[in-house]
Amino acid sequence: MESSYILKDSLIPLINYVTENKFNLDILVPGSYTLMHIDLDQKALELTVDNLSEYNLRLLSSLDSVYRSKKLRLAIADMLMLSGCLPPQGIDKLLDILLEKDTSDLRELALCLDTNILFNRIFSQYVFPKILKVERNLNILISRQVEAEIGSNLLSEVRRVGNLPRTLEILKEPEIKTFLKVYGVGAPSLEARRAAIAIHELGLLEQQKKLIKIYRSSESATSRLEPDFLIVSSCKKLAEENSFKLLVLTMDDHTYTCAQILKCNALKLIPQANFPYRIEGVSLTNISELIYVVTMILGFIRLRVGPEVLEIIGSWRGKSLKEWRLGRLLLRYPKFGILSKYIRKVLKADSVLTALKVIDQYVGSN
């Protein structure tokens, strides 16, 4: 087996190579159980979670809370939403607000984002594709409390030894080493992995400097206010200082209630728990996003590509903040075969792209 690091964005060309050879994809969870089948010809995603027995779910749940049967469906709904395959309820209303021209109020609109909006990649998956087409300017308000919550979650570590010996019984020999790295003592928690997604989202917001202006509040946490109250109140103050029309965007009931108490306009987005087991018309971009998200949430997955299997690892001990921000992944794959050929092509493109970025940064600084 060979190992290589790869950037998250490079999953798109990798899948594109697979598409040329008419291979379909299977996303395998620990123990080589199929979680999702992707028909690249039909651009369809089929969930096969019903094939997992309660016994297998009990074994897998000792690795991570998302495998518990009651949470698995919600976890899958999160994965689909994070990857842009399943929009949350209320996203159409948000887009209408962002794209409409309100002549009755001449103030600029500003959005206060709570932590869950960043955790769930609402902007990169659902807002960017629309506003970039019409070049609509946006003002984004980020409270210090939100950044503090993301940072504290990313740095948190948990012990996952639990019932590990029993769980390892269901794993094949090549997987055990990887599992000990991903789920052993000191491995990043699920909250840390979600925080990494939020950091990546913040980075994407900051890249859109021509269309998006980010304002950060200077208020630090105090004992007088609860975290959700602090998020809303600090953004309200920031909006008043800049004469903005404020809209609080949240996925949390308590934050929504705080916005109402403080008399701020608010919009609550709700994940769709009831989703079809077959989703049609999935783009290659969404498929690559789905693979990335599933890898990040579960720690690592195995991707069956035709006759070969590719291990994709998203979490490991010692992964730097820069690696989290860039979306760096670790691949393990057969030394010889069609997969190794594709991966070498993508890695070559990665190195060229990295070199161009370094040159661009050097030229820009001079």
Secondary structure, DSSP 8 states (H G I E B T S, - for coil): -EEEEEEGGGHHHHHHHHHHTT--EEEEETTTEEEEEEETTTTEEEE-GGGS-HHHHHHHHTT-GGGSHHHHHHHHHHHHHHTTSS--BTHHHHHHHHH---SS--S-EEEEE-HHHHHTTHIIIIIHHHHHHHT--EEEEE-HHHHHHHHHHHH-B----TTHHHHGGGS-HHHHHHHHHHHSTT-B-HHHHHHHHHHHHHHHHHH-TTTEEEEE------TTS-HHHHHHHHHHHHHHHTT-EEEEEES-HHHHHHHHHTT--EEE-B------SEE----HHHHHHHHHHHHHHHSEEEEEETTEEEEEE---TT--HHHHHHTEEEEEE-SSSHHHHHHHHHHHHHHHHHHHHHHHHHHHH-
